[in-house]
Amino acid sequence: MLGIRAICNTATTSKSLIMNQTRNTFILRRRWPPPLHKKNGKPSKLRGRHFVYDLVEDTGVVKKPDMKVILNQFVEGVGEMGDVLTLSPAKAYKNFLVPGLAVYATPENIAKYKVDENKPKDKSNFSSPYVQRTMGCLSRLVLQITMSKTEPWTLEPWHVRTSFRKAGFVVPENTITMPPVKISGPDLSLQEKEFYVTVKINNKEEVNVRCRIHHWATGLEKLPWDEFHWKKPREPLIPEQAAELANIPLV
């Protein structure tokens, strides 16, 4: 089988006279190989069919192998300085090399950052690389706890867990620390007043989450909708929590 490697240089020109050159490699195979000739003999003349090729491989669409980069600083949700990442070239270049968050895993950089891929990674101050991101999301959340306007109730951890689930977070009950006072209703004086619960992540980090009571009913008992209520400051339900609520960001 005879193979031919064709290297094509193409240039595209726009109306703004900007020229971008691309280098492409195509591996071809003759569909009808030419006949062999005798030693020291005259080669046979090639016919038109001998110039018909089949495409074997277009190197421009072949997936490039993953590459290794070394983080030169802490990257939230990714890792610590000195961690080695194995990524696709496009992702490594766009997300880490261009922003200056990582360097190529060359022998010089491996020695500079004292990288040892065989030893376990040093434990950081956080229980996982994603804890900071999770804590940030929870601290910016205004958790609306919907309770009945017509039936008696007492706020319990499972109410808070259900409200977290409605907001898109899976929070087990045993990780929720309730307020120090008992909250019961229905009581319209509690409407939209705020307090916070504490959520423990990975049995280590803790974050306070702003919560508000909303009474729900149907028909004529239904309360009017307050547009963008989560952006508006509210009165604290528990005076002892006022200082901490003031430190929680209200986005």
Solvent accessible surface area in square Angstrom, and as a share of the most:
residue,aa,sasa,rsa
1,M,184,0.82
2,L,89,0.44
3,G,58,0.56
4,I,53,0.27
5,R,149,0.54
6,A,27,0.21
7,I,88,0.45
8,C,51,0.31
9,N,90,0.46
10,T,61,0.36
11,A,59,0.46
12,T,85,0.49
13,T,85,0.49
14,S,57,0.37
15,K,208,0.88
16,S,75,0.49
17,L,147,0.73
18,I,103,0.52
19,M,131,0.58
20,N,89,0.45
21,Q,134,0.59
22,T,67,0.39
23,R,162,0.59
24,N,42,0.22
25,T,25,0.15
26,F,56,0.23
27,I,38,0.19
28,L,37,0.18
29,R,82,0.30
30,R,40,0.14
31,R,126,0.46
32,W,116,0.41
33,P,78,0.49
34,P,27,0.17
35,P,80,0.50
36,L,174,0.87
37,H,101,0.45
38,K,172,0.73
39,K,185,0.78
40,N,150,0.77
41,G,32,0.30
42,K,187,0.79
43,P,84,0.53
44,S,60,0.39
45,K,160,0.68
46,L,71,0.35
47,R,135,0.49
48,G,61,0.58
49,R,129,0.47
50,H,5,0.02
51,F,111,0.46
52,V,53,0.31
53,Y,74,0.28
54,D,39,0.20
55,L,111,0.55
56,V,75,0.43
57,E,64,0.29
58,D,33,0.17
59,T,48,0.28
60,G,50,0.48
61,V,121,0.69
62,V,72,0.42
63,K,174,0.74
64,K,126,0.53
65,P,113,0.71
66,D,81,0.42
67,M,47,0.21
68,K,93,0.39
69,V,0,0.00
70,I,0,0.00
71,L,0,0.00
72,N,36,0.19
73,Q,79,0.35
74,F,78,0.32
75,V,20,0.12
76,E,78,0.35
77,G,6,0.05
78,V,50,0.29
79,G,6,0.06
80,E,56,0.25
81,M,121,0.54
82,G,17,0.16
83,D,18,0.09
84,V,32,0.18
85,L,25,0.13
86,T,80,0.46
87,L,29,0.14
88,S,43,0.28
89,P,38,0.24
90,A,78,0.60
91,K,103,0.44
92,A,0,0.00
93,Y,130,0.49
94,K,150,0.63
95,N,62,0.32
96,F,14,0.06
97,L,28,0.14
98,V,93,0.54
99,P,75,0.47
100,G,34,0.33
101,L,46,0.23
102,A,5,0.04
103,V,36,0.21
104,Y,108,0.41
105,A,30,0.23
106,T,50,0.29
107,P,104,0.65
108,E,125,0.56
109,N,31,0.16
110,I,59,0.30
111,A,75,0.58
112,K,143,0.60
113,Y,46,0.17
114,K,174,0.74
115,V,23,0.13
116,D,72,0.37
117,E,102,0.46
118,N,147,0.75
119,K,107,0.45
120,P,117,0.73
121,K,136,0.58
122,D,116,0.60
123,K,200,0.85
124,S,37,0.24
125,N,129,0.66
126,F,62,0.26
127,S,48,0.31
128,S,34,0.22
129,P,57,0.36
130,Y,125,0.48
131,V,3,0.02
132,Q,66,0.29
133,R,119,0.43
134,T,50,0.29
135,M,48,0.22
136,G,18,0.18
137,C,49,0.29
138,L,5,0.02
139,S,24,0.16
140,R,118,0.43
141,L,35,0.17
142,V,23,0.13
143,L,3,0.01
144,Q,58,0.26
145,I,1,0.00
146,T,47,0.28
147,M,11,0.05
148,S,33,0.21
149,K,39,0.17
150,T,82,0.48
151,E,108,0.49
152,P,113,0.71
153,W,27,0.10
154,T,47,0.27
155,L,14,0.07
156,E,75,0.34
157,P,47,0.30
158,W,116,0.41
159,H,27,0.12
160,V,0,0.00
161,R,74,0.27
162,T,34,0.20
163,S,8,0.05
164,F,0,0.00
165,R,147,0.54
166,K,143,0.61
167,A,46,0.35
168,G,64,0.61
169,F,53,0.22
170,V,140,0.81
171,V,10,0.06
172,P,72,0.45
173,E,69,0.31
174,N,140,0.72
175,T,29,0.17
176,I,15,0.08
177,T,84,0.49
178,M,48,0.22
179,P,16,0.10
180,P,107,0.67
181,V,74,0.43
182,K,158,0.67
183,I,10,0.05
184,S,51,0.33
185,G,14,0.14
186,P,54,0.34
187,D,57,0.30
188,L,96,0.48
189,S,66,0.43
190,L,21,0.10
191,Q,43,0.19
192,E,22,0.10
193,K,52,0.22
194,E,8,0.03
195,F,0,0.00
196,Y,41,0.15
197,V,1,0.00
198,T,23,0.13
199,V,5,0.03
200,K,81,0.34
201,I,24,0.12
202,N,88,0.45
203,N,134,0.69
204,K,109,0.46
205,E,18,0.08
206,E,98,0.44
207,V,13,0.07
208,N,35,0.18
209,V,0,0.00
210,R,9,0.03
211,C,0,0.00
212,R,1,0.01
213,I,0,0.00
214,H,30,0.14
215,H,1,0.00
216,W,134,0.47
217,A,6,0.05
218,T,89,0.52
219,G,63,0.60
220,L,189,0.94
221,E,89,0.40
222,K,131,0.56
223,L,39,0.19
224,P,117,0.73
225,W,170,0.59
226,D,50,0.26
227,E,105,0.47
228,F,97,0.41
229,H,15,0.07
230,W,92,0.32
231,K,112,0.48
232,K,81,0.35
233,P,109,0.68
234,R,67,0.25
235,E,109,0.49
236,P,45,0.28
237,L,35,0.17
238,I,5,0.03
239,P,104,0.66
240,E,141,0.63
241,Q,9,0.04
242,A,40,0.31
243,A,76,0.59
244,E,60,0.27
245,L,6,0.03
246,A,86,0.67
247,N,115,0.59
248,I,12,0.06
249,P,66,0.42
250,L,59,0.29
251,V,104,0.60
